[in-house]
Amino acid sequence: MKKIIISLGIIGVVAAAVIVGTIAYFNDTETSTGNIMIAGTMDLKVDHTRQTYNEVDCNTCDLTLISDLSNMVVKKNGSPITSYPAVYVSWIHPAWTAQNDPDLAASSAEWIWESDPTRQEDTTQDVTYTFDKTFEWYGPIVSSDLWFAIGSDNSIKVWLNGILIAENPMEQGYQQEHMLHIPAADVNDHIVQGTNVLTFEVKNWALANGNPQTNPAGLIYKFYISGNCQDDYFKQHCQLWGLKDLETGDTFWNFDDVKPGDRGTNVISLHAYDNDAYACLIANDIVDNENTCVDPELAALDIDCGTGPTEGELSDYIKLFTWEDDGDGVYEGETIIAGPNSPFALAIGNISLTESNTKYIGLAWCAGTQGLTDNVITCDGSTMGDIAQTDILTASITAYAEQQRNNSEFDCEDVDLDQD
């Protein structure tokens, strides 16, 4: 009997809950969907397109391009596709002999294709894949040293910067005796200063009942250009590059024998994407190394090697002048940013960048005292003296950008790179 009473109590509680649940008020709901708030972005890219050292122009010394994984697949059967890197071909058909060409073999070029193995469906029907290879060239070309050879399975067309420079319509382009050779005269006039694009359209011919072993496909090539720098240290070590995010090894200066009165210029361009920006070029991580003691330096310091300083003084004698350039690296009365004769440890700015537009910065340096007379930049090395002999100066040059909007108080001098 007790169990029955308890059960009735539970039923009563449930019933009460049901009754309460039936009570409701008039109501209406309107919802605004898809509201989005996205933080803005700031993307700064830098290029370095001109450089001189004691009136000598920097240029590309030589360049070798080969078929490797840096080649990008960009089209199939003439239609653009989302690009992806080529791959090495693991199955080399016995009929392929182009790779035995001495110049190709010496260059480490290897057969590449868009997939490995060749897709089954691409063996029984005609198919073309287009490969792009981007490269940069600055300066003159010594045409006699330009050599270009291509092996392909099967036929091939080659463009340089959108201009058809050669084609091999033969089926046996993969054989050494039938591979395509392109003379310098067909290439030189189409190479531009800066960024270039080589394009290869390779056609694999259909084979009835073919498979990846009986009808594979591939491209192998070597492309060599010489700028004939000989043993000139500056030309062998200077660097020019197009628009990019800076990486380890991208240097604006690399000199091994700076002397009083040495001078040089650089053209650096800055590009802000997504927002207008203020930009700075900041010399930081500056290290002056005394390196070794030599008599003239010791006499200037009135010390001996045993008590000599551990820090060098070279950065004290490198002076800078910067201006808003038009891209030619020659000061012609344009707006001055800093200098002449500004200290090396300098935040160069505030440079105003408009979104997606280019701002060229001309920079001149001098080992000594820098001046400006009638728009001519001068460099007097007599003030440098002996104190900086053998010193080594290393530094980072940081390009920094910050949004303009709601940032009217920005000043490069306030930038703390350790906190950014």
BELSUL-V791763 format. One record per helix or strand of 2 or more residues. SS is the DSSP state (~ for helix, > for strand). FROM is the first residue (numbers start at 0). LEN is the number of residues. Records with the same first field share a line. If there is no record, write none. Layout:
# BELSUL-V791763
SS: FROM-LEN / FROM-LEN
This chain:
# BELSUL-V791763
~: 1-20 / 97-3 / 101-6 / 119-3 / 142-3 / 175-3 / 183-3 / 187-3 / 232-5 / 294-7 / 304-3 / 313-4 / 380-3 / 411-3 / 416-3
>: 42-11 / 55-2 / 61-5 / 71-5 / 78-7 / 86-2 / 111-2 / 126-11 / 146-7 / 154-6 / 162-6 / 179-3 / 193-11 / 217-9 / 240-4 / 262-11 / 276-13 / 317-8 / 335-8 / 346-7 / 357-10 / 368-5 / 375-5 / 391-12
